[in-house]
Amino acid sequence: MESTQQQYANFRAAWVAQAQANPWITAGLAVALLAIVWLLAGSIVNAFDGGISERLRYAMYGGGAGFAATAFGALLAIGLGTISSRTQDTMLGFAAGMMLAASSFSLILPGLDAAKAITGSSFGAAGTVVVGLALGAVLMLGLDRFTPHEHESTGPCGPDCERINRVWLFVFAITLHNLPEGMAIGVGFSGGDLGVGIPLASAISIQDIPEGLAVALALRTTGLSALAAALIAAASGLMEPLGALVGVGISSGYALAYPMSLGLAAGAMIFVVSHEIIPETHRNGHQTSATLGLMGGFAVMMFLDTALG
C-alpha cells in the first residue's frame, strides 16, 4: 500500500500534468480565483462598518433553506424505494429549468440594472456582467478539470481520479454542483434587495428537493445502503450555506462587485446546467421528458420571480 507521502506525490504529479496539458484553463482558473480573493478581501474591510451583518444573516437563512430542501429530498429516497430513470430525468430537467430561469431573471437582469446605475452606461453595465459570467464559467471549468470527481454520464474525471473511491468521486461532483447554487443565494441577498434574494432562494430550494432525491438514488447505484446514500446526499446540501457565505462576501466589497458577482453566480450555474445536468438527463433516451421538465421548471421560476419580486 502506498504511503500518504507517495499518494500526495502521485496526485501532485497528475495535477501538474493536467495544468501543463491545459495552460489556458489553468491561467483562467488562476485569474478567477484571484478575482474572488480580491473581492473577498474588499468585503472583509467593508465588514467593519457593520453594514454586512443583516445581509449575511439573510444569506445564511437562504443557504440553510437550500440545505433543508436538499436533505428533505434525500430522505424521501429512503421511503420511495426505486424511481424510474424517466422520472429522475424529468426531475433533473425541472431543476435545470429553474436554474436557467434563476440565472436569467434573478441574477443577470438585476445585475444589469445594478451595473447601469453604477456606471451610467448600458455598455458598461453589459461589460461588467459579461466579465462576471466569464469568471463564473472559467471557475467551474477549472474546478471541473482539476478536482477529482465522477459524473454518471462521463465517468471519473480529474487528476489521479482512478486512485479514489467511486463514492468519494461522486461526492466531490455533488459538491461542485451545489457550490454555485449557494453562491447565487448569497449574492442575491448581498445587495439588500429582498425582491432579488427571496425569489432566488425560493427557486433554488424548490429545485433542491428533486435534486436531493436524484442524488440519493444515484449514490445507491455505487453500492451504498439507502440510509447511507440519503445521509451523504443530505450532507452535500451543506455546501449551500457555505456557498452563500462566499457569495455575500465577494459581492459586498466594492460597488461593481455586486453586479459582477451576480454575473459570476449566473455563469457558474449555467455552466453546471449545460455541462452536467442536461447531458445526464439525455443519456437514457428520455430527451422529451427531460425537455418538458426543463420548460416546466423554467416557467415555475419565472412565475416565482414575477410574483415574489
Secondary structure, 3 states (H helix, E strand, C coil): CCCHHHHHHHHHHHHHHHHHHCHHHHHHHHHHHHHHHHHHHHHHHHHCCCCCHHHHHHHHHHHHHHHHHHHHHHHHHHHHCCCCHHHHHHHHHHHHHHHHHHHHHHHHHHHHHHHHHHHCCHHHHHHHHHHHHHHHHHHHHHHHHHCCEEECCCEEECCCHHHCCHHHHHHHHHHHHHHHHHHHHHHHHHCCCHHHHHHHHHHHHHHHHHHHHHHHHHHHCCCCCHHHHHHHHHHHCCHHHHHHHHHHHHCCCCCCHHHHHHHHHHHHHHHHHHHHHHHHHHCCCCHHHHHHHHHHHHHHHHHHHHHHC
